[in-house]
Amino acid sequence: MADPWDSQWWLSEVTTDPSYPEDVLPLLLDILHPQPEGRYLDLGCGEGQGMRAVGAAGARVMGCDQDEVLLRHAVTAGPVVQCRLPDLAWLADDTVDGAFAVLVLEHVTEYGRLVAEAGRVVVDGGVLAVVVNHPAFTAPGAGPLIDPSDGEVTWRWGKYLEEGTSVEPAGAFNLTMQHRPLGVLLTTVAAAGWSLERLVERGSGPAAADRDPLLAAQRHIPRLLGVRFRNTRHP
């Protein structure tokens, strides 16, 4: 992750975003299915929302992130380490039962190295759960199209089939969003020794749709993707 980061924007905007408790975190728990007393690593934990959700399910959890300000908040949810992903050299092999990343992979350039490192630190047979903005949503040029004749909302795919980037405002800075087609996302993880177990696509949740008529009209369009993989590096 190379972009400058506005931690105060994150604390003021993202931590109060109702889509996290309504849509994002429930999808994480559904995909990860944390086991009581299991040991889990939050990759890019931010201020700890994912850590708290997994910890509340009875699991033991630790986190890592590059931002010191956010880590001061996350430490209330469990042990944390400051690092810049994909660097996990500070963690020994076979340390945790599972790892998870929530809306993080879109910001990681060395995606293949990250999932390989996750495979090293997660025990054989352990899990990796990722929640990302759906690739249909991240493609450069993608966005809603509204038919003026009847108000129907469809989706412009943009340059979906090509890997690329787009820039999104985030407080005082801009964030680079990495777009990878679904096939690239899955095969990169498989090449690192992970086996696909479950894939879930979600549109806007009911509460979000109630707040925003445009989101309500897009409920049939995928917004989030959740995937669980099993570590099979030793077949």
C-alpha positions, 0 to 999 in steps of 0.5 A: 500500500503506497498511497498517503492515508488520511486517518482522520478522514477514515475515523470520521467517515468510514467508522460511522458508515452504516454499511459496515455494520449492516452489510460489510461485517455480516458478510465477513462473519458469514464468509469467515465463520470464525471458530471459538478460540480460533486464532485469526489475523486481520490484514489491514485492520484499520481502527479494528471494526473487523477485529471486534466483529470476529472477537465478539464471535468468540475467536482470538484476533490480532491485526496489522496495519500501516497507520499508527493512528488507526492502530491506537484504536484497533489495539482495544480489540486485540494485539496489533502490529504496524506494518506495510502490506504485503509484509508479514515477515514479522510473523512466523509460519503456521501462526494463525488458524485463519486470516481475513481482509476487509476492503483492503485488497483493492489498495494492495499493489502486490496482491499475489505476494500478500496471499502467498504470505497469508498462506505461509502464516495460516496453518495448513487447512486454515482459512482466508476470507476476503471481502472486496468491492465487487470487480464490476464496481471497481472497473475504470469507467464503471457506473450506473446508467439511468434510462431517462424514459422509465428510470430503469438503472443498469450498469456500465461495465467499463474496462472490466476485462482489463486490470487497471486503476482508478482514483477515489477521493479520501479526505485530504488524499486520493486513493488508488483503487486496484481493479482486477477481474474476477478470474484474476482475483481467484486464480492468483489466490489459487496459485498461492496454494489456496482452494476456493470454498465459497463465493458470495455476491451481494447487492446493496442491503435493504437499509442502504436502499431505504436511505438512497433511492439510487441504491434501491434501484441498483439492488440487483447489481453486485456491490460486494464480493465475499470469498473463503479459501482453504489453505491446501499448500500441502496436498 
